[in-house]
């Protein structure tokens, strides 16, 4: 599993809280990349190269019930391949310790 997560945030408190959860996926073998070029708000995923989602919705009940956010879900390998290529094009460079890498 590869995760591309924000390397910058507009709130230091939120940024540090988010980073406190990195140990679990890292310990499970995931590689975490910190995107440095811009503030990252989109939520995208590609699962098994077939199921893709793009949008702004956080995965919690409050967002689904009360906010007007939306995600598109696209099934198919053609789109999945394009999404994977787009995410990989962010750049994957080791950033130092703990398996954390930098997408800059």
C-alpha positions in Angstrom: 0.0 0.0 0.0 1.2 3.5 -0.9 -0.3 6.6 0.8 0.2 10.1 -0.5 -0.7 12.4 2.4 -0.3 16.2 2.9 3.2 17.4 3.7 1.8 20.9 4.5 -1.3 22.1 6.3 -3.0 25.3 7.2 -3.3 24.2 10.8 -0.3 22.9 12.7 -2.5 21.3 15.3 -4.4 19.3 12.7 -1.2 18.5 10.8 0.5 17.1 14.0 -2.7 15.2 15.0 -2.8 13.6 11.5 0.9 12.6 11.6 0.3 10.8 15.0 -1.6 8.2 13.0 1.2 7.4 10.5 2.8 4.6 12.7 -0.1 2.1 12.2 0.1 2.0 8.3 3.9 2.2 8.4 4.1 -0.8 10.8 1.7 -2.7 8.5 4.1 -2.2 5.6 2.6 0.8 3.9 4.9 3.5 2.4 3.8 7.0 3.2 4.7 9.9 1.0 4.4 13.5 2.1 3.2 15.8 -0.7 5.1 19.1 -0.4 4.3 21.2 -3.4 0.8 22.4 -2.4 -1.8 22.1 0.2 -3.6 18.9 -0.5 -7.3 18.6 0.1 -8.6 16.0 -2.4 -9.4 12.5 -1.4 -8.4 10.0 -4.1 -7.9 6.2 -4.0 -7.3 3.3 -6.4 -8.0 -0.1 -5.1 -6.8 -3.2 -7.0 -6.5 -1.0 -10.1 -10.3 -1.3 -10.6 -12.1 0.8 -8.0 -11.2 4.5 -8.1 -12.7 7.4 -6.2 -12.1 11.2 -6.5 -13.6 13.9 -4.4 -13.6 16.0 -1.3 -15.5 13.9 1.3 -13.8 12.9 4.5 -14.9 9.4 5.6 -16.9 10.2 8.7 -20.6 10.3 9.4 -20.7 14.1 9.9 -19.4 14.7 6.4 -21.9 12.3 4.8 -24.9 13.5 6.7 -24.4 17.3 7.0 -21.9 18.6 4.5 -22.5 19.0 0.8 -19.5 17.1 -0.4 -19.3 14.5 -3.1 -17.0 11.7 -4.4 -17.2 10.1 -7.8 -16.6 6.3 -7.9 -15.4 4.9 -11.2 -15.1 1.2 -11.9 -12.7 -0.1 -14.5 -9.0 -0.8 -15.2 -8.5 2.0 -17.8 -9.4 4.8 -15.4 -7.6 2.9 -12.5 -4.4 2.8 -14.5 -4.7 6.5 -15.3 -5.3 7.4 -11.6 -2.4 5.2 -10.5 -0.1 6.9 -13.1 -1.3 10.3 -12.0 -0.6 9.6 -8.3 2.8 8.1 -9.1 3.7 11.2 -11.2 3.7 13.3 -7.9 7.3 12.0 -7.4 8.5 9.4 -4.9 11.7 10.4 -3.1 12.8 9.1 0.2 12.6 11.8 2.9 14.6 10.2 5.6 13.6 8.0 8.5 10.7 5.7 9.3 9.7 4.8 5.8 8.3 8.3 5.2 9.0 9.6 1.8 8.5 12.9 0.1 6.4 13.5 -3.0 7.7 16.9 -4.1 
